[in-house]
Amino acid sequence: MVIAKEWFTVVEAAEYLCVSRRTIYKLTKEGRLPAFRIGKERHRRFRKEDLDKVPLPGEETANLEALLKLSGKTDAVLAELWDNEKDAAYDRI
């Protein structure tokens, strides 16, 4: 019988994501990784589905690159929004 693990400790979450425990604490503090506090000593536990949603290294820059590629030439909606007299100086860039 195979039992899929649903909840992870800090150490297990770090191993699962291949990062340090310190990174897990940082992600939790920044609000990028939800943590559930349990027991009297308030140990942290993480759900597998939340761990799978954490951006991997390089994914954030890929999203940034996609945003930087936006232009009025490639997106008709942006072209319509940006086509006005106030930003005419930027049309020459």
Residue frames as a rotation matrix with the C-alpha (Angstrom) as fourth column:
MET 1
0.581 0.814 0.000 0.00
0.814 -0.581 0.000 0.00
0.000 0.000 -1.000 0.00
VAL 2
-0.539 -0.735 0.411 1.41
0.746 -0.643 -0.173 3.40
0.391 0.213 0.895 -1.05
ILE 3
0.469 0.636 -0.612 0.52
0.834 -0.548 0.069 6.37
-0.292 -0.543 -0.788 1.10
ALA 4
0.043 -0.403 0.914 1.08
0.628 -0.701 -0.338 9.78
0.777 0.589 0.223 -0.44
LYS 5
-0.449 -0.297 -0.843 2.49
0.870 -0.361 -0.336 12.26
-0.205 -0.884 0.420 2.04
GLU 6
0.380 0.717 0.585 0.19
0.765 -0.599 0.237 15.28
0.521 0.357 -0.775 2.45
TRP 7
0.983 -0.018 0.182 1.87
-0.122 -0.804 0.581 17.22
0.136 -0.594 -0.793 5.30
PHE 8
0.302 -0.951 -0.069 5.56
0.565 0.236 -0.790 18.11
0.768 0.200 0.609 5.65
THR 9
0.596 -0.279 -0.753 7.73
0.648 -0.387 0.656 19.38
-0.474 -0.879 -0.050 8.50
VAL 10
0.744 -0.399 -0.536 10.21
-0.479 -0.878 -0.011 22.21
-0.466 0.265 -0.844 7.93
VAL 11
-0.292 -0.925 0.244 13.04
-0.492 0.364 0.791 19.74
-0.820 0.111 -0.562 7.30
GLU 12
-0.224 0.290 0.930 10.93
0.609 0.787 -0.099 17.60
-0.761 0.544 -0.353 4.96
ALA 13
0.833 0.548 -0.068 9.70
0.328 -0.589 -0.739 20.68
-0.445 0.594 -0.670 3.07
ALA 14
0.385 -0.787 -0.483 13.28
-0.696 -0.591 0.408 21.87
-0.606 0.179 -0.775 2.63
GLU 15
-0.550 -0.577 0.603 14.31
-0.094 0.761 0.642 18.47
-0.830 0.297 -0.473 1.29
TYR 16
0.175 0.735 0.655 11.27
0.698 0.377 -0.609 18.32
-0.695 0.564 -0.447 -0.99
LEU 17
0.969 0.221 -0.112 12.03
0.105 -0.774 -0.624 21.73
-0.225 0.593 -0.773 -2.53
CYS 18
0.354 -0.923 0.153 15.83
0.905 0.297 -0.306 21.17
0.237 0.247 0.940 -2.44
VAL 19
0.243 -0.264 0.934 16.40
-0.133 -0.962 -0.237 24.33
0.961 -0.067 -0.269 -0.42
SER 20
-0.797 -0.563 -0.220 17.68
0.174 0.135 -0.975 25.07
0.579 -0.815 -0.010 3.08
ARG 21
-0.123 0.727 -0.675 15.52
0.990 0.138 -0.031 25.27
0.071 -0.672 -0.737 6.19
ARG 22
-0.572 -0.184 -0.799 16.39
0.381 -0.923 -0.060 28.95
-0.726 -0.339 0.598 6.31
THR 23
-0.968 0.234 -0.090 14.78
-0.180 -0.400 0.899 29.41
0.174 0.886 0.429 2.88
ILE 24
-0.356 0.879 -0.319 11.62
0.685 0.477 0.551 27.69
0.636 -0.023 -0.772 4.10
TYR 25
-0.120 0.271 -0.955 11.42
0.882 -0.412 -0.228 30.10
-0.455 -0.870 -0.190 7.04
LYS 26
-0.823 -0.251 -0.510 12.06
0.028 -0.914 0.405 33.04
-0.568 0.319 0.759 4.69
LEU 27
-0.830 0.557 0.034 9.33
0.093 0.078 0.993 31.94
0.550 0.827 -0.116 2.26
THR 28
-0.113 0.794 -0.597 6.93
0.939 0.282 0.196 31.59
0.324 -0.538 -0.778 5.19
LYS 29
-0.312 -0.085 -0.946 7.80
0.640 -0.755 -0.143 35.00
-0.703 -0.650 0.290 6.60
GLU 30
-0.942 -0.096 -0.322 7.34
-0.161 -0.712 0.684 36.63
-0.294 0.696 0.655 3.17
GLY 31
-0.079 0.995 0.061 3.93
-0.503 0.013 -0.864 34.98
-0.860 -0.099 0.500 2.84
ARG 32
-0.179 -0.067 -0.982 4.92
-0.975 0.147 0.168 33.03
0.133 0.987 -0.092 -0.27
LEU 33
-0.545 0.003 -0.838 4.51
-0.033 0.999 0.026 29.68
0.838 0.042 -0.544 1.51
PRO 34
0.299 0.733 0.611 1.57
-0.731 -0.235 0.640 29.16
0.613 -0.638 0.465 3.88
ALA 35
-0.752 -0.529 -0.393 2.44
-0.092 0.674 -0.733 27.38
0.652 -0.515 -0.556 7.12
PHE 36
0.475 0.880 -0.015 0.10
-0.216 0.133 0.967 25.76
0.853 -0.456 0.253 9.60
ARG 37
-0.543 -0.638 0.546 1.08
-0.667 -0.069 -0.742 25.89
0.511 -0.767 -0.388 13.28
ILE 38
0.424 0.684 -0.593 0.20
-0.160 0.702 0.694 22.80
0.891 -0.199 0.407 15.32
GLY 39
0.199 -0.280 -0.939 0.56
0.755 0.655 -0.035 21.59
0.625 -0.702 0.342 18.87
LYS 40
0.803 0.085 -0.589 1.55
0.549 -0.490 0.678 23.30
-0.231 -0.868 -0.440 22.06
GLU 41
-0.047 -0.944 -0.328 4.97
0.468 -0.311 0.828 24.18
-0.883 -0.114 0.456 20.71
ARG 42
0.624 0.468 -0.626 3.46
-0.232 -0.654 -0.720 25.58
-0.746 0.594 -0.300 17.49
HIS 43
-0.444 -0.765 0.466 5.47
0.214 0.414 0.885 23.47
-0.870 0.493 -0.020 15.05
ARG 44
-0.133 0.343 -0.930 5.07
-0.837 -0.541 -0.080 24.42
-0.530 0.768 0.360 11.40
ARG 45
-0.278 0.095 0.956 3.52
0.414 0.910 0.030 22.04
-0.867 0.404 -0.293 8.89
PHE 46
-0.491 0.018 -0.871 3.20
-0.688 -0.622 0.375 22.55
-0.535 0.783 0.318 5.14
ARG 47
0.516 0.710 0.478 0.73
-0.129 0.617 -0.777 21.04
-0.847 0.339 0.410 2.69
LYS 48
-0.293 -0.633 0.717 2.16
0.600 0.462 0.653 19.33
-0.744 0.621 0.244 -0.38
GLU 49
0.363 0.510 0.780 -0.08
0.930 -0.248 -0.271 21.35
0.055 0.824 -0.564 -2.71
ASP 50
0.966 -0.071 -0.247 1.31
-0.014 -0.975 0.223 24.60
-0.257 -0.212 -0.943 -1.24
LEU 51
0.097 -0.992 0.082 4.87
-0.039 0.078 0.996 23.38
-0.994 -0.100 -0.031 -1.67
ASP 52
-0.165 -0.117 0.979 4.16
0.872 0.446 0.200 22.55
-0.461 0.887 0.029 -5.32
LYS 53
0.741 0.543 0.396 2.98
0.663 -0.686 -0.300 26.13
0.109 0.484 -0.868 -5.92
VAL 54
0.537 -0.612 -0.581 6.18
0.084 -0.647 0.758 27.78
-0.840 -0.455 -0.296 -4.67
PRO 55
0.927 -0.215 -0.307 8.04
-0.358 -0.263 -0.896 29.31
0.112 0.941 -0.320 -7.63
LEU 56
0.637 -0.762 0.113 11.25
0.705 0.636 0.314 27.48
-0.311 -0.121 0.943 -8.42
PRO 57
-0.034 -0.719 -0.694 14.47
0.078 -0.694 0.716 29.42
-0.996 -0.030 0.080 -9.02
GLY 58
-0.927 -0.358 0.110 14.30
0.160 -0.114 0.980 31.00
-0.339 0.927 0.163 -12.46
GLU 59
-0.268 0.902 0.337 10.49
0.960 0.220 0.176 30.96
0.085 0.371 -0.925 -12.76
GLU 60
0.402 0.416 -0.816 10.16
0.571 -0.810 -0.132 34.47
-0.716 -0.413 -0.563 -11.39
THR 61
-0.425 -0.624 -0.656 12.65
-0.187 -0.648 0.738 35.84
-0.886 0.436 0.159 -13.90
ALA 62
-0.828 0.204 0.523 10.82
0.556 0.425 0.715 34.02
-0.076 0.882 -0.465 -16.71
ASN 63
0.242 0.966 -0.090 7.64
0.957 -0.253 -0.143 35.88
-0.161 -0.051 -0.986 -15.74
LEU 64
0.237 -0.245 -0.940 9.57
0.147 -0.947 0.284 39.13
-0.960 -0.205 -0.189 -15.62
GLU 65
-0.816 -0.578 0.000 10.97
0.051 -0.072 0.996 38.52
-0.575 0.813 0.088 -19.08
ALA 66
-0.423 0.750 0.509 7.46
0.903 0.303 0.305 37.87
0.074 0.589 -0.805 -20.40
LEU 67
0.517 0.620 -0.590 6.30
0.685 -0.713 -0.150 41.18
-0.514 -0.327 -0.793 -18.93
LEU 68
-0.143 -0.667 -0.731 9.23
-0.044 -0.734 0.678 43.03
-0.989 0.129 0.075 -20.46
LYS 69
-0.862 -0.182 0.473 8.29
0.412 0.291 0.864 41.68
-0.294 0.939 -0.176 -23.90
LEU 70
0.166 0.986 0.006 4.90
0.858 -0.141 -0.493 43.38
-0.485 0.087 -0.870 -23.76
SER 71
-0.855 -0.367 -0.367 4.53
0.160 -0.859 0.486 46.15
-0.493 0.356 0.793 -26.30
GLY 72
-0.022 0.869 -0.494 1.89
-0.468 -0.445 -0.763 47.95
-0.883 0.215 0.417 -28.29
LYS 73
-0.320 -0.176 -0.931 3.09
-0.945 0.132 0.300 46.17
0.070 0.975 -0.209 -31.42
THR 74
-0.892 -0.106 -0.440 2.45
-0.123 0.992 0.011 42.70
0.435 0.064 -0.898 -29.99
ASP 75
-0.611 0.705 -0.360 -0.71
0.742 0.352 -0.570 43.43
-0.275 -0.616 -0.738 -27.99
ALA 76
-0.435 0.508 0.744 -3.66
0.526 -0.527 0.668 45.23
0.731 0.681 -0.037 -29.60
VAL 77
0.619 0.685 -0.384 -5.25
0.696 -0.252 0.672 46.09
0.364 -0.683 -0.633 -26.24
LEU 78
0.123 -0.664 -0.738 -2.07
0.741 -0.434 0.513 47.76
-0.661 -0.609 0.439 -25.03
ALA 79
-0.740 -0.387 0.550 -1.73
0.669 -0.503 0.547 49.59
0.065 0.773 0.631 -28.33
GLU 80
0.067 0.863 0.501 -5.21
0.568 -0.446 0.692 51.04
0.820 0.238 -0.520 -27.90
LEU 81
0.730 0.194 -0.656 -4.55
0.682 -0.281 0.676 52.05
-0.053 -0.940 -0.337 -24.28
TRP 82
-0.039 -0.882 -0.469 -1.20
0.672 -0.371 0.641 53.62
-0.739 -0.290 0.607 -25.06
ASP 83
-0.488 -0.103 0.867 -2.33
0.827 -0.371 0.421 55.47
0.279 0.923 0.266 -28.17
ASN 84
0.691 0.678 -0.251 -2.94
0.721 -0.671 0.174 58.96
-0.050 -0.301 -0.952 -26.79
GLU 85
0.658 -0.387 0.646 -1.40
0.078 -0.818 -0.570 62.43
0.749 0.426 -0.508 -26.89
LYS 86
0.838 -0.301 0.454 0.10
-0.541 -0.351 0.765 62.29
-0.071 -0.887 -0.457 -23.39
ASP 87
0.385 -0.722 0.574 2.49
-0.025 0.614 0.789 59.50
-0.923 -0.318 0.218 -24.26
ALA 88
1.000 0.018 -0.015 3.30
-0.014 -0.045 -0.999 60.53
-0.019 0.999 -0.044 -27.84
ALA 89
0.372 -0.928 0.035 6.93
-0.925 -0.373 -0.072 61.08
0.080 -0.006 -0.997 -26.82
TYR 90
-0.133 -0.402 0.906 7.22
-0.556 0.787 0.268 57.42
-0.820 -0.469 -0.328 -25.87
ASP 91
0.816 0.514 0.263 5.95
-0.069 0.539 -0.840 56.25
-0.573 0.667 0.475 -29.25
ARG 92
0.711 -0.602 -0.364 9.34
-0.605 -0.259 -0.753 57.06
0.359 0.755 -0.549 -30.79
ILE 93
0.025 -0.739 0.673 11.26
-0.900 0.276 0.337 54.76
-0.435 -0.615 -0.658 -28.42
